[in-house]
Amino acid sequence: MKNLAARGFCSFQCGASSLLATITSAIPVALGLGAGSTSRRPLGYVIIGGVLFSTMLTLFLVPVVYVILDRLRGRKPVADAVAEVPAQVEVT
């Protein structure tokens, strides 16, 4: 179970760092000061909103859909299956 949590955290950390890098690079476009800023501002808004929306979709909706599909197929979710693995018996 610890391994699954560690992999989940690593995946979240990679996603969060790319999210922050993309949003940080789009902030100057969204603030848009200077010549031609009126045509570039909407692009910055769309970049920031799209990245936020797709990240939230990936982090929350996709795992929920996988769990629902597993339950419809009659399989147990991975966390439940890992919890039910019997302890190994030591042979002397």
Secondary structure, 3 states (H helix, E strand, C coil): CHHHHHHHHHHHHHHHHHHHHHHHHHHHHHHCCCCCHHHHHHHHHHHHHHHHHHHHHHHHHHHHHHHHHHHHHCCCCHHHHHHCCCCCCCCC
